Amino acid sequence: MASDRPFRRKAIKLLVQLLYGRRRAHFHAWLPSLVIEGRADGAGGRVVYRGKPVVDLTGLDVVRRRAGTRIVIVGSGPSVKDSRLDLLPSRSALLLNGAIGLTGQQIGEPLAVAIEDERFVWRHFAMIRRHVAVETPLLLSVGAIRAICDLDPDFLRDRTVILIDDIRKPYGAPRRTDAELGGFDHAVLRDGAGFSTRPDIAVFQGGSVVVSALQFALATGATEIGFIGVDIANADAPRFYEDDGTAAFSGVAGAEGRILDHIALARDVAAKRGVRLANHSAVSALRSIGLDYVPLAPSAE
């Protein structure tokens, strides 16, 4: 199973690790071509690629205004095939990676799209180009933004882009220690897992883009957040849009414990706010942290 990251990017990653050391190894995500200018306190900023402006970054308010009281995070696990996605109202689905392929079929207009792993961009950029409408907000990591710019910097022009910045390994700064993270009033830590109450500043990445997406969803003010196709335990099986011969490498299955720890912490934060999390996939590993299967029902909105 191929990762589809070009050899030159693999070489840059290795070179940055050797030259900059462990605390700055994540600099490979944007070096040597990408710069984010003017970013302060999670608001604004501009993406510059090879010296040319690409897109102005925006804040979470764009997604908050689009969202209702119910958000459903849709992954690309095999269980998607058995889900009644037609029951979801417009602008309620937060699509992860390959779930973008559902737009125009079971899902009309999504709330937003979240892509964190640059390998997905390299492998499926044609899908991104085909299925992500200009008006759909994009939640993108630094690495995903740079990979898109490597392929076609014009794609991001005139789009709404919100940065997924990693609080542990932030853009432009060395890797932070747990002691440093404990000093942030928007950071909640528990047994190696983390949760950010200000995802517009930065999120805790936790082995899958669902962890970041959940932090953004909780920040919108929604009172119920559901999960479809976030299977985790069978993450090495083909996604719903792949067949046995085209399944791509995924580190999700190997990071199952880490992912579940982060979601369990977010669940507890949500409960204190009166927000309900609901698992709509019968085979999901989310059941192991107490998120029992609940069939998807039509929204009351």
C-alpha positions in Angstrom: 0.0 0.0 0.0 1.6 3.2 -1.2 1.7 6.5 0.7 2.0 8.5 -2.5 4.2 11.2 -0.9 6.7 12.1 -3.6 10.3 11.1 -3.1 11.5 14.7 -2.9 9.1 15.3 0.0 10.4 12.2 1.7 14.0 13.5 1.2 13.0 17.0 2.5 11.4 15.4 5.6 14.6 13.4 6.3 16.9 16.4 5.7 14.9 18.7 8.0 15.0 16.0 10.8 18.8 15.8 10.4 19.4 19.5 10.2 16.9 20.9 12.7 16.6 18.1 15.3 13.6 16.5 16.9 12.0 19.7 18.3 11.9 21.2 14.8 11.5 18.1 12.7 7.9 19.1 11.9 9.2 22.1 10.0 9.3 19.8 6.9 5.5 20.3 6.6 6.1 23.8 5.2 9.7 24.0 4.1 11.0 25.1 1.8 8.2 26.8 -0.2 5.4 27.7 2.2 5.1 30.7 4.5 2.1 31.8 6.7 2.3 35.5 7.3 0.5 37.7 9.9 -1.1 34.9 11.9 -1.9 36.1 15.5 -4.1 34.5 18.1 -5.7 32.2 15.6 -7.2 35.0 13.5 -6.2 36.0 9.9 -2.9 35.3 8.3 -2.0 34.7 4.7 -0.6 31.7 2.9 2.4 32.6 0.7 3.8 29.9 -1.7 7.1 30.5 -3.5 6.9 34.2 -2.7 3.4 34.7 -4.1 0.2 35.2 -2.0 -2.2 32.3 -2.3 -5.1 32.8 0.1 -6.1 34.7 3.2 -6.8 32.4 6.2 -10.1 32.9 8.1 -11.4 32.1 11.5 -13.9 29.6 13.0 -16.7 32.1 12.8 -17.3 31.1 9.1 -18.1 27.5 10.2 -20.0 28.7 13.3 -22.4 30.7 11.2 -23.1 27.8 8.9 -23.6 25.3 11.7 -26.9 24.4 13.3 -27.4 22.6 16.7 -26.4 19.2 15.2 -23.2 18.3 13.4 -22.3 14.9 12.1 -18.7 14.1 11.5 -18.5 11.8 8.5 -15.4 9.6 8.0 -14.6 7.3 5.2 -14.7 4.0 7.0 -16.5 1.0 5.4 -19.6 1.4 7.6 -20.5 4.5 5.5 -21.9 2.1 2.9 -24.6 1.1 5.4 -25.5 4.6 6.6 -28.6 6.7 5.8 -26.7 9.8 4.9 -29.8 11.1 3.1 -31.3 11.8 6.5 -28.7 14.6 7.1 -29.9 18.1 6.6 -27.8 20.6 4.5 -24.7 22.0 6.1 -24.7 19.5 9.0 -22.0 17.1 7.7 -18.3 17.8 8.5 -16.6 15.6 5.9 -13.2 14.0 6.6 -10.8 13.1 3.7 -12.4 10.7 1.3 -15.9 11.4 2.6 -15.8 14.3 0.2 -16.8 11.8 -2.4 -20.3 11.7 -0.9 -21.0 15.3 -2.0 -23.5 15.5 -4.8 -24.8 12.0 -3.9 -26.0 11.2 -0.4 -24.9 14.6 0.9 -25.9 17.9 -0.7 -24.0 20.8 0.8 -21.6 19.9 3.6 -20.8 22.1 6.6 -17.1 21.9 5.9 -14.3 19.6 4.8 -11.3 18.6 7.0 -8.0 17.2 5.6 -5.0 16.8 7.8 -2.7 14.2 6.1 -0.8 15.4 3.1 -0.6 11.8 1.8 -4.4 12.0 1.1 -3.8 15.2 -0.9 -1.1 13.5 -3.0 -3.2 10.4 -3.6 -6.6 12.0 -4.1 -6.2 15.5 -5.4 -8.3 14.8 -8.4 -11.1 13.8 -6.0 -10.6 17.0 -4.0 -10.8 19.1 -7.1 -13.9 17.3 -8.3 -16.0 17.2 -5.1 -15.0 20.2 -3.0 -17.1 23.2 -4.1 -15.6 26.7 -3.9 -18.1 27.8 -1.3 -17.3 24.9 1.1 -15.0 25.9 4.0 -11.8 23.9 4.2 -10.1 22.9 7.4 -6.5 22.2 6.4 -3.3 21.4 8.2 -0.1 23.1 7.2 1.1 20.0 5.4 -2.1 19.6 3.5 -2.0 23.3 2.4 1.6 22.9 1.2 0.8 19.7 -0.7 -2.2 21.4 -2.4 0.1 24.3 -3.4 2.7 21.9 -4.7 0.1 20.4 -7.0 -2.0 23.6 -7.9 -1.7 26.8 -5.8 -4.6 28.3 -7.8 -7.0 25.7 -6.3 -7.0 27.6 -2.9 -7.6 31.1 -4.4 -11.0 32.5 -3.5 -11.7 29.7 -1.1 -12.4 29.8 2.6 -9.5 28.1 4.4 -9.1 27.6 8.2 -5.8 26.4 9.5 -5.6 23.2 11.5 -2.5 24.1 13.5 -1.0 21.4 15.9 -0.6 22.8 19.4 2.2 20.3 20.1 4.1 21.0 16.9 2.9 24.5 15.8 3.7 26.3 12.6 6.9 28.3 12.9 7.8 27.2 16.5 9.6 24.2 18.1 7.8 21.3 19.5 6.2 22.1 22.9 6.6 20.1 26.0 3.8 19.0 28.3 4.9 21.6 30.8 4.6 24.3 28.2 1.2 23.0 27.1 0.0 23.1 30.7 0.5 26.8 30.7 -2.2 27.5 28.0 -5.6 28.3 29.4 -7.2 26.8 26.3 -5.5 23.4 26.7 -7.0 20.5 28.6 -4.6 17.6 29.2 -5.2 14.0 30.5 -2.9 11.0 30.4 -1.2 12.0 27.2 -4.4 13.1 25.5 -5.3 16.7 24.9 -8.2 19.0 24.0 -8.2 22.6 22.8 -11.1 24.9 23.7 -9.7 27.3 21.0 -9.2 25.3 17.9 -8.9 28.6 15.9 -5.6 29.0 17.7 -4.5 25.4 17.6 -5.8 21.8 18.1 -4.4 18.7 19.7 -3.8 16.3 16.8 -4.3 12.7 17.9 -3.6 10.2 15.2 -6.7 10.9 13.0 -8.2 14.0 11.5 -11.4 13.1 13.5 -9.7 14.3 16.7 -9.1 17.8 15.2 -12.5 17.9 13.6 -14.2 17.2 16.9 -12.5 20.1 18.6 -13.7 22.4 15.8 -17.2 21.0 16.0 -17.5 21.5 19.7 -16.4 25.1 19.3 -19.3 25.9 17.0 -21.9 25.7 19.8 -23.7 22.6 18.5 -25.5 20.7 21.1 -25.2 17.2 19.4 -22.2 15.9 17.5 -22.5 12.5 15.8 -20.1 10.2 14.0 -20.6 8.2 10.9 -17.8 6.1 9.2 -15.4 6.8 12.1 -14.7 3.1 12.4 -11.0 3.2 13.6 -10.6 -0.5 14.4 -10.9 -1.6 10.8 -9.0 1.4 9.4 -6.7 -0.9 7.4 -9.7 -2.2 5.4 -10.5 -0.3 2.2 -12.4 2.9 2.7 -15.9 3.0 1.3 -14.6 4.7 -1.9 -11.7 2.2 -2.4 -11.5 -1.4 -3.5 -9.2 -4.2 -2.3 -6.6 -3.3 -4.9 -6.4 0.4 -4.2 -6.4 0.7 -0.4 -3.9 3.3 0.8 -1.6 3.2 3.8 -3.2 4.4 7.0 -1.7 4.8 10.4 -5.1 5.0 12.1 -5.4 1.4 13.1 -2.0 1.5 14.8 -3.0 4.7 16.6 -6.3 3.4 17.8 -5.6 3.8 21.5 -4.3 7.3 21.1 -7.3 8.3 19.0 -9.8 6.9 21.4 -8.1 8.6 24.4 -8.4 12.0 22.7 -12.1 11.4 21.8 -12.8 10.2 25.3 -11.4 13.4 26.7 -13.4 15.5 24.2 -16.5 13.5 25.2 -16.0 14.4 28.9 -15.4 18.1 28.0 -18.6 18.0 25.9 -20.6 16.4 28.7 -19.7 19.3 31.0 -21.0 21.7 28.4 -24.2 19.7 27.9 -23.2 18.5 24.5 -24.1 15.0 23.4 -21.9 12.8 21.3 -23.6 10.1 19.3 -22.0 7.1 17.4 -24.0 6.2 14.3 -21.7 3.3 13.1 -22.5 -0.1 14.5 -18.9 -1.4 13.9 -17.1 1.6 15.3 -14.4 1.3 18.0 -16.1 4.3 19.6 -18.3 1.8 21.3 -15.3 0.8 23.5 -15.3 4.2 25.1 -19.0 4.2 25.9 -20.4 5.7 22.7 -22.9 3.0 22.0 -24.5 2.7 18.5 -27.4 5.0 17.9 -29.2 4.6 14.5 -29.2 7.8 12.6 -32.5 9.6 12.8 -33.8 12.6 10.8 -32.9 16.0 12.2 -35.6 18.0 14.0 -34.1 21.2 12.5 
